[in-house]
Amino acid sequence: MNHLPNWMKWLIVVVVFGVMAALMLAVNDRASRVDMPEPDTTFGIYKSASETA
């Protein structure tokens, strides 16, 4: 790394952050389209809003 020019180091950092941002957006897009399962009420710990009022 000592032999690389300073602009090249910053370019590497910017490219790495760009790739990370693209992957984050891809995962977020995929996760937003997945249906969440209903809560597991095996132990009865979930209550509906009408039960608490």
mmJSON file of the N, C-alpha and C atoms, coordinates in Angstrom:
{"data_MODEL":{"atom_site":{
"group_PDB":["ATOM","ATOM","ATOM","ATOM","ATOM","ATOM","ATOM","ATOM","ATOM","ATOM","ATOM","ATOM","ATOM","ATOM","ATOM","ATOM","ATOM","ATOM","ATOM","ATOM","ATOM","ATOM","ATOM","ATOM","ATOM","ATOM","ATOM","ATOM","ATOM","ATOM","ATOM","ATOM","ATOM","ATOM","ATOM","ATOM","ATOM","ATOM","ATOM","ATOM","ATOM","ATOM","ATOM","ATOM","ATOM","ATOM","ATOM","ATOM","ATOM","ATOM","ATOM","ATOM","ATOM","ATOM","ATOM","ATOM","ATOM","ATOM","ATOM","ATOM","ATOM","ATOM","ATOM","ATOM","ATOM","ATOM","ATOM","ATOM","ATOM","ATOM","ATOM","ATOM","ATOM","ATOM","ATOM","ATOM","ATOM","ATOM","ATOM","ATOM","ATOM","ATOM","ATOM","ATOM","ATOM","ATOM","ATOM","ATOM","ATOM","ATOM","ATOM","ATOM","ATOM","ATOM","ATOM","ATOM","ATOM","ATOM","ATOM","ATOM","ATOM","ATOM","ATOM","ATOM","ATOM","ATOM","ATOM","ATOM","ATOM","ATOM","ATOM","ATOM","ATOM","ATOM","ATOM","ATOM","ATOM","ATOM","ATOM","ATOM","ATOM","ATOM","ATOM","ATOM","ATOM","ATOM","ATOM","ATOM","ATOM","ATOM","ATOM","ATOM","ATOM","ATOM","ATOM","ATOM","ATOM","ATOM","ATOM","ATOM","ATOM","ATOM","ATOM","ATOM","ATOM","ATOM","ATOM","ATOM","ATOM","ATOM","ATOM","ATOM","ATOM","ATOM","ATOM","ATOM","ATOM","ATOM","ATOM"],
"id":[1,2,3,4,5,6,7,8,9,10,11,12,13,14,15,16,17,18,19,20,21,22,23,24,25,26,27,28,29,30,31,32,33,34,35,36,37,38,39,40,41,42,43,44,45,46,47,48,49,50,51,52,53,54,55,56,57,58,59,60,61,62,63,64,65,66,67,68,69,70,71,72,73,74,75,76,77,78,79,80,81,82,83,84,85,86,87,88,89,90,91,92,93,94,95,96,97,98,99,100,101,102,103,104,105,106,107,108,109,110,111,112,113,114,115,116,117,118,119,120,121,122,123,124,125,126,127,128,129,130,131,132,133,134,135,136,137,138,139,140,141,142,143,144,145,146,147,148,149,150,151,152,153,154,155,156,157,158,159],
"type_symbol":["N","C","C","N","C","C","N","C","C","N","C","C","N","C","C","N","C","C","N","C","C","N","C","C","N","C","C","N","C","C","N","C","C","N","C","C","N","C","C","N","C","C","N","C","C","N","C","C","N","C","C","N","C","C","N","C","C","N","C","C","N","C","C","N","C","C","N","C","C","N","C","C","N","C","C","N","C","C","N","C","C","N","C","C","N","C","C","N","C","C","N","C","C","N","C","C","N","C","C","N","C","C","N","C","C","N","C","C","N","C","C","N","C","C","N","C","C","N","C","C","N","C","C","N","C","C","N","C","C","N","C","C","N","C","C","N","C","C","N","C","C","N","C","C","N","C","C","N","C","C","N","C","C","N","C","C","N","C","C"],
"label_atom_id":["N","CA","C","N","CA","C","N","CA","C","N","CA","C","N","CA","C","N","CA","C","N","CA","C","N","CA","C","N","CA","C","N","CA","C","N","CA","C","N","CA","C","N","CA","C","N","CA","C","N","CA","C","N","CA","C","N","CA","C","N","CA","C","N","CA","C","N","CA","C","N","CA","C","N","CA","C","N","CA","C","N","CA","C","N","CA","C","N","CA","C","N","CA","C","N","CA","C","N","CA","C","N","CA","C","N","CA","C","N","CA","C","N","CA","C","N","CA","C","N","CA","C","N","CA","C","N","CA","C","N","CA","C","N","CA","C","N","CA","C","N","CA","C","N","CA","C","N","CA","C","N","CA","C","N","CA","C","N","CA","C","N","CA","C","N","CA","C","N","CA","C","N","CA","C","N","CA","C","N","CA","C","N","CA","C"],
"label_alt_id":[null,null,null,null,null,null,null,null,null,null,null,null,null,null,null,null,null,null,null,null,null,null,null,null,null,null,null,null,null,null,null,null,null,null,null,null,null,null,null,null,null,null,null,null,null,null,null,null,null,null,null,null,null,null,null,null,null,null,null,null,null,null,null,null,null,null,null,null,null,null,null,null,null,null,null,null,null,null,null,null,null,null,null,null,null,null,null,null,null,null,null,null,null,null,null,null,null,null,null,null,null,null,null,null,null,null,null,null,null,null,null,null,null,null,null,null,null,null,null,null,null,null,null,null,null,null,null,null,null,null,null,null,null,null,null,null,null,null,null,null,null,null,null,null,null,null,null,null,null,null,null,null,null,null,null,null,null,null,null],
"label_comp_id":["MET","MET","MET","ASN","ASN","ASN","HIS","HIS","HIS","LEU","LEU","LEU","PRO","PRO","PRO","ASN","ASN","ASN","TRP","TRP","TRP","MET","MET","MET","LYS","LYS","LYS","TRP","TRP","TRP","LEU","LEU","LEU","ILE","ILE","ILE","VAL","VAL","VAL","VAL","VAL","VAL","VAL","VAL","VAL","VAL","VAL","VAL","PHE","PHE","PHE","GLY","GLY","GLY","VAL","VAL","VAL","MET","MET","MET","ALA","ALA","ALA","ALA","ALA","ALA","LEU","LEU","LEU","MET","MET","MET","LEU","LEU","LEU","ALA","ALA","ALA","VAL","VAL","VAL","ASN","ASN","ASN","ASP","ASP","ASP","ARG","ARG","ARG","ALA","ALA","ALA","SER","SER","SER","ARG","ARG","ARG","VAL","VAL","VAL","ASP","ASP","ASP","MET","MET","MET","PRO","PRO","PRO","GLU","GLU","GLU","PRO","PRO","PRO","ASP","ASP","ASP","THR","THR","THR","THR","THR","THR","PHE","PHE","PHE","GLY","GLY","GLY","ILE","ILE","ILE","TYR","TYR","TYR","LYS","LYS","LYS","SER","SER","SER","ALA","ALA","ALA","SER","SER","SER","GLU","GLU","GLU","THR","THR","THR","ALA","ALA","ALA"],
"label_asym_id":["A","A","A","A","A","A","A","A","A","A","A","A","A","A","A","A","A","A","A","A","A","A","A","A","A","A","A","A","A","A","A","A","A","A","A","A","A","A","A","A","A","A","A","A","A","A","A","A","A","A","A","A","A","A","A","A","A","A","A","A","A","A","A","A","A","A","A","A","A","A","A","A","A","A","A","A","A","A","A","A","A","A","A","A","A","A","A","A","A","A","A","A","A","A","A","A","A","A","A","A","A","A","A","A","A","A","A","A","A","A","A","A","A","A","A","A","A","A","A","A","A","A","A","A","A","A","A","A","A","A","A","A","A","A","A","A","A","A","A","A","A","A","A","A","A","A","A","A","A","A","A","A","A","A","A","A","A","A","A"],
"label_entity_id":["1","1","1","1","1","1","1","1","1","1","1","1","1","1","1","1","1","1","1","1","1","1","1","1","1","1","1","1","1","1","1","1","1","1","1","1","1","1","1","1","1","1","1","1","1","1","1","1","1","1","1","1","1","1","1","1","1","1","1","1","1","1","1","1","1","1","1","1","1","1","1","1","1","1","1","1","1","1","1","1","1","1","1","1","1","1","1","1","1","1","1","1","1","1","1","1","1","1","1","1","1","1","1","1","1","1","1","1","1","1","1","1","1","1","1","1","1","1","1","1","1","1","1","1","1","1","1","1","1","1","1","1","1","1","1","1","1","1","1","1","1","1","1","1","1","1","1","1","1","1","1","1","1","1","1","1","1","1","1"],
"label_seq_id":[1,1,1,2,2,2,3,3,3,4,4,4,5,5,5,6,6,6,7,7,7,8,8,8,9,9,9,10,10,10,11,11,11,12,12,12,13,13,13,14,14,14,15,15,15,16,16,16,17,17,17,18,18,18,19,19,19,20,20,20,21,21,21,22,22,22,23,23,23,24,24,24,25,25,25,26,26,26,27,27,27,28,28,28,29,29,29,30,30,30,31,31,31,32,32,32,33,33,33,34,34,34,35,35,35,36,36,36,37,37,37,38,38,38,39,39,39,40,40,40,41,41,41,42,42,42,43,43,43,44,44,44,45,45,45,46,46,46,47,47,47,48,48,48,49,49,49,50,50,50,51,51,51,52,52,52,53,53,53],
"pdbx_PDB_ins_code":[null,null,null,null,null,null,null,null,null,null,null,null,null,null,null,null,null,null,null,null,null,null,null,null,null,null,null,null,null,null,null,null,null,null,null,null,null,null,null,null,null,null,null,null,null,null,null,null,null,null,null,null,null,null,null,null,null,null,null,null,null,null,null,null,null,null,null,null,null,null,null,null,null,null,null,null,null,null,null,null,null,null,null,null,null,null,null,null,null,null,null,null,null,null,null,null,null,null,null,null,null,null,null,null,null,null,null,null,null,null,null,null,null,null,null,null,null,null,null,null,null,null,null,null,null,null,null,null,null,null,null,null,null,null,null,null,null,null,null,null,null,null,null,null,null,null,null,null,null,null,null,null,null,null,null,null,null,null,null],
"Cartn_x":[0.821,0.0,0.864,2.091,2.932,3.324,3.274,3.688,2.543,1.304,0.16,0.024,-0.352,-0.611,-1.848,-1.919,-3.001,-4.361,-4.463,-5.737,-6.213,-5.268,-5.636,-6.21,-5.655,-6.179,-7.609,-7.866,-9.211,-10.176,-9.688,-10.532,-10.945,-10.025,-10.333,-11.378,-11.225,-12.178,-13.567,-13.635,-14.924,-15.575,-14.791,-15.339,-15.86,-15.121,-15.563,-16.869,-16.962,-18.208,-19.356,-19.081,-20.108,-20.634,-19.728,-20.145,-20.955,-20.521,-21.272,-22.666,-22.785,-24.091,-24.999,-24.436,-25.228,-25.719,-24.871,-25.284,-26.339,-26.183,-27.165,-28.53,-28.548,-29.811,-30.429,-29.607,-30.125,-30.741,-30.082,-30.611,-31.879,-31.893,-33.074,-34.26,-34.013,-35.092,-35.649,-34.783,-35.221,-35.978,-35.473,-36.11,-37.477,-37.658,-38.949,-40.028,-39.653,-40.639,-40.965,-40.324,-40.561,-41.688,-42.671,-43.77,-43.289,-43.62,-43.244,-44.27,-43.808,-44.761,-45.527,-46.651,-47.429,-46.642,-46.831,-46.127,-46.488,-45.527,-45.746,-46.406,-47.641,-48.369,-48.404,-47.355,-47.295,-47.453,-46.797,-46.822,-47.799,-48.534,-49.539,-48.968,-47.779,-47.177,-47.599,-48.209,-48.655,-50.129,-50.456,-51.838,-52.275,-53.517,-54.029,-54.384,-54.578,-54.897,-56.238,-57.182,-58.51,-58.482,-57.524,-57.438,-56.87,-55.995,-55.355,-56.203,-57.17,-57.952,-59.095],
"Cartn_y":[-1.203,0.0,1.265,1.187,2.377,2.865,1.991,2.37,2.915,2.798,3.311,4.812,5.537,6.97,7.181,8.332,8.644,8.594,9.077,9.065,7.644,6.717,5.321,4.696,5.038,4.522,5.004,6.289,6.828,6.227,5.955,5.32,3.92,3.181,1.838,1.931,2.898,3.07,3.402,4.3,4.697,3.521,2.745,1.58,0.549,0.295,-0.675,-0.219,1.06,1.566,1.508,1.751,1.659,0.241,-0.731,-2.136,-2.528,-2.087,-2.401,-1.785,-0.565,0.091,-0.643,-1.078,-1.803,-3.13,-3.832,-5.089,-4.858,-3.796,-3.483,-3.191,-2.441,-2.139,-3.393,-4.274,-5.513,-6.408,-6.509,-7.328,-6.698,-5.376,-4.694,-4.859,-4.776,-4.958,-6.368,-7.348,-8.748,-8.99,-8.451,-8.672,-7.998,-6.903,-6.21,-6.973,-7.899,-8.655,-10.004,-10.36,-11.648,-11.495,-12.385,-12.346,-12.877,-12.148,-12.579,-13.593,-14.629,-15.613,-15.037,-15.64,-15.233,-15.557,-14.79,-15.09,-16.474,-17.128,-18.453,-18.264,-18.703,-18.508,-19.785,-20.571,-21.83,-21.602,-20.577,-20.341,-19.234,-18.683,-17.668,-16.347,-15.977,-14.73,-13.533,-13.765,-12.667,-12.398,-11.116,-10.741,-9.772,-9.84,-8.92,-7.596,-6.578,-5.246,-5.256,-6.075,-6.075,-6.737,-7.624,-8.285,-7.359,-6.424,-5.567,-4.346,-3.977,-2.774,-3.043],
"Cartn_z":[0.0,0.0,0.0,0.433,0.483,-0.909,-1.914,-3.255,-4.097,-3.617,-4.364,-4.165,-5.206,-5.018,-4.143,-3.539,-2.605,-3.303,-4.539,-5.253,-5.512,-5.713,-5.947,-4.677,-3.544,-2.265,-2.053,-2.335,-2.166,-3.169,-4.373,-5.377,-4.925,-4.333,-3.815,-2.713,-1.811,-0.714,-1.257,-2.232,-2.802,-3.522,-4.267,-4.974,-3.983,-2.909,-1.903,-1.256,-0.901,-0.314,-1.318,-2.589,-3.617,-3.76,-3.742,-3.825,-2.603,-1.418,-0.197,-0.238,-0.737,-0.827,-1.81,-2.945,-3.927,-3.35,-2.629,-2.01,-0.94,-0.155,0.876,0.254,-0.835,-1.5,-2.102,-2.642,-3.223,-2.145,-1.005,0.092,0.644,0.787,1.312,0.367,-0.93,-1.903,-1.826,-1.717,-1.64,-0.338,0.765,2.063,2.137,1.431,1.496,0.742,-0.139,-0.901,-0.28,0.82,1.464,2.478,2.421,3.384,4.727,5.776,7.118,7.61,8.291,8.822,10.01,10.295,11.465,12.731,13.813,15.057,15.587,16.162,16.744,18.109,18.259,19.52,20.35,20.254,20.991,22.497,23.017,24.461,24.851,23.883,24.173,24.638,24.177,24.656,23.817,22.649,21.806,22.089,22.249,22.503,21.397,21.003,20.003,20.676,19.891,20.434,21.149,20.692,21.312,22.699,22.936,24.253,25.328,24.937,25.926,26.283,25.467,25.721,26.678],
"occupancy":[1.0,1.0,1.0,1.0,1.0,1.0,1.0,1.0,1.0,1.0,1.0,1.0,1.0,1.0,1.0,1.0,1.0,1.0,1.0,1.0,1.0,1.0,1.0,1.0,1.0,1.0,1.0,1.0,1.0,1.0,1.0,1.0,1.0,1.0,1.0,1.0,1.0,1.0,1.0,1.0,1.0,1.0,1.0,1.0,1.0,1.0,1.0,1.0,1.0,1.0,1.0,1.0,1.0,1.0,1.0,1.0,1.0,1.0,1.0,1.0,1.0,1.0,1.0,1.0,1.0,1.0,1.0,1.0,1.0,1.0,1.0,1.0,1.0,1.0,1.0,1.0,1.0,1.0,1.0,1.0,1.0,1.0,1.0,1.0,1.0,1.0,1.0,1.0,1.0,1.0,1.0,1.0,1.0,1.0,1.0,1.0,1.0,1.0,1.0,1.0,1.0,1.0,1.0,1.0,1.0,1.0,1.0,1.0,1.0,1.0,1.0,1.0,1.0,1.0,1.0,1.0,1.0,1.0,1.0,1.0,1.0,1.0,1.0,1.0,1.0,1.0,1.0,1.0,1.0,1.0,1.0,1.0,1.0,1.0,1.0,1.0,1.0,1.0,1.0,1.0,1.0,1.0,1.0,1.0,1.0,1.0,1.0,1.0,1.0,1.0,1.0,1.0,1.0,1.0,1.0,1.0,1.0,1.0,1.0],
"B_iso_or_equiv":[0.0,0.0,0.0,0.0,0.0,0.0,0.0,0.0,0.0,0.0,0.0,0.0,0.0,0.0,0.0,0.0,0.0,0.0,0.0,0.0,0.0,0.0,0.0,0.0,0.0,0.0,0.0,0.0,0.0,0.0,0.0,0.0,0.0,0.0,0.0,0.0,0.0,0.0,0.0,0.0,0.0,0.0,0.0,0.0,0.0,0.0,0.0,0.0,0.0,0.0,0.0,0.0,0.0,0.0,0.0,0.0,0.0,0.0,0.0,0.0,0.0,0.0,0.0,0.0,0.0,0.0,0.0,0.0,0.0,0.0,0.0,0.0,0.0,0.0,0.0,0.0,0.0,0.0,0.0,0.0,0.0,0.0,0.0,0.0,0.0,0.0,0.0,0.0,0.0,0.0,0.0,0.0,0.0,0.0,0.0,0.0,0.0,0.0,0.0,0.0,0.0,0.0,0.0,0.0,0.0,0.0,0.0,0.0,0.0,0.0,0.0,0.0,0.0,0.0,0.0,0.0,0.0,0.0,0.0,0.0,0.0,0.0,0.0,0.0,0.0,0.0,0.0,0.0,0.0,0.0,0.0,0.0,0.0,0.0,0.0,0.0,0.0,0.0,0.0,0.0,0.0,0.0,0.0,0.0,0.0,0.0,0.0,0.0,0.0,0.0,0.0,0.0,0.0,0.0,0.0,0.0,0.0,0.0,0.0],
"pdbx_formal_charge":[null,null,null,null,null,null,null,null,null,null,null,null,null,null,null,null,null,null,null,null,null,null,null,null,null,null,null,null,null,null,null,null,null,null,null,null,null,null,null,null,null,null,null,null,null,null,null,null,null,null,null,null,null,null,null,null,null,null,null,null,null,null,null,null,null,null,null,null,null,null,null,null,null,null,null,null,null,null,null,null,null,null,null,null,null,null,null,null,null,null,null,null,null,null,null,null,null,null,null,null,null,null,null,null,null,null,null,null,null,null,null,null,null,null,null,null,null,null,null,null,null,null,null,null,null,null,null,null,null,null,null,null,null,null,null,null,null,null,null,null,null,null,null,null,null,null,null,null,null,null,null,null,null,null,null,null,null,null,null],
"auth_seq_id":[1,1,1,2,2,2,3,3,3,4,4,4,5,5,5,6,6,6,7,7,7,8,8,8,9,9,9,10,10,10,11,11,11,12,12,12,13,13,13,14,14,14,15,15,15,16,16,16,17,17,17,18,18,18,19,19,19,20,20,20,21,21,21,22,22,22,23,23,23,24,24,24,25,25,25,26,26,26,27,27,27,28,28,28,29,29,29,30,30,30,31,31,31,32,32,32,33,33,33,34,34,34,35,35,35,36,36,36,37,37,37,38,38,38,39,39,39,40,40,40,41,41,41,42,42,42,43,43,43,44,44,44,45,45,45,46,46,46,47,47,47,48,48,48,49,49,49,50,50,50,51,51,51,52,52,52,53,53,53],
"auth_comp_id":["MET","MET","MET","ASN","ASN","ASN","HIS","HIS","HIS","LEU","LEU","LEU","PRO","PRO","PRO","ASN","ASN","ASN","TRP","TRP","TRP","MET","MET","MET","LYS","LYS","LYS","TRP","TRP","TRP","LEU","LEU","LEU","ILE","ILE","ILE","VAL","VAL","VAL","VAL","VAL","VAL","VAL","VAL","VAL","VAL","VAL","VAL","PHE","PHE","PHE","GLY","GLY","GLY","VAL","VAL","VAL","MET","MET","MET","ALA","ALA","ALA","ALA","ALA","ALA","LEU","LEU","LEU","MET","MET","MET","LEU","LEU","LEU","ALA","ALA","ALA","VAL","VAL","VAL","ASN","ASN","ASN","ASP","ASP","ASP","ARG","ARG","ARG","ALA","ALA","ALA","SER","SER","SER","ARG","ARG","ARG","VAL","VAL","VAL","ASP","ASP","ASP","MET","MET","MET","PRO","PRO","PRO","GLU","GLU","GLU","PRO","PRO","PRO","ASP","ASP","ASP","THR","THR","THR","THR","THR","THR","PHE","PHE","PHE","GLY","GLY","GLY","ILE","ILE","ILE","TYR","TYR","TYR","LYS","LYS","LYS","SER","SER","SER","ALA","ALA","ALA","SER","SER","SER","GLU","GLU","GLU","THR","THR","THR","ALA","ALA","ALA"],
"auth_asym_id":["A","A","A","A","A","A","A","A","A","A","A","A","A","A","A","A","A","A","A","A","A","A","A","A","A","A","A","A","A","A","A","A","A","A","A","A","A","A","A","A","A","A","A","A","A","A","A","A","A","A","A","A","A","A","A","A","A","A","A","A","A","A","A","A","A","A","A","A","A","A","A","A","A","A","A","A","A","A","A","A","A","A","A","A","A","A","A","A","A","A","A","A","A","A","A","A","A","A","A","A","A","A","A","A","A","A","A","A","A","A","A","A","A","A","A","A","A","A","A","A","A","A","A","A","A","A","A","A","A","A","A","A","A","A","A","A","A","A","A","A","A","A","A","A","A","A","A","A","A","A","A","A","A","A","A","A","A","A","A"],
"auth_atom_id":["N","CA","C","N","CA","C","N","CA","C","N","CA","C","N","CA","C","N","CA","C","N","CA","C","N","CA","C","N","CA","C","N","CA","C","N","CA","C","N","CA","C","N","CA","C","N","CA","C","N","CA","C","N","CA","C","N","CA","C","N","CA","C","N","CA","C","N","CA","C","N","CA","C","N","CA","C","N","CA","C","N","CA","C","N","CA","C","N","CA","C","N","CA","C","N","CA","C","N","CA","C","N","CA","C","N","CA","C","N","CA","C","N","CA","C","N","CA","C","N","CA","C","N","CA","C","N","CA","C","N","CA","C","N","CA","C","N","CA","C","N","CA","C","N","CA","C","N","CA","C","N","CA","C","N","CA","C","N","CA","C","N","CA","C","N","CA","C","N","CA","C","N","CA","C","N","CA","C","N","CA","C","N","CA","C"],
"pdbx_PDB_model_num":[1,1,1,1,1,1,1,1,1,1,1,1,1,1,1,1,1,1,1,1,1,1,1,1,1,1,1,1,1,1,1,1,1,1,1,1,1,1,1,1,1,1,1,1,1,1,1,1,1,1,1,1,1,1,1,1,1,1,1,1,1,1,1,1,1,1,1,1,1,1,1,1,1,1,1,1,1,1,1,1,1,1,1,1,1,1,1,1,1,1,1,1,1,1,1,1,1,1,1,1,1,1,1,1,1,1,1,1,1,1,1,1,1,1,1,1,1,1,1,1,1,1,1,1,1,1,1,1,1,1,1,1,1,1,1,1,1,1,1,1,1,1,1,1,1,1,1,1,1,1,1,1,1,1,1,1,1,1,1]
}}}
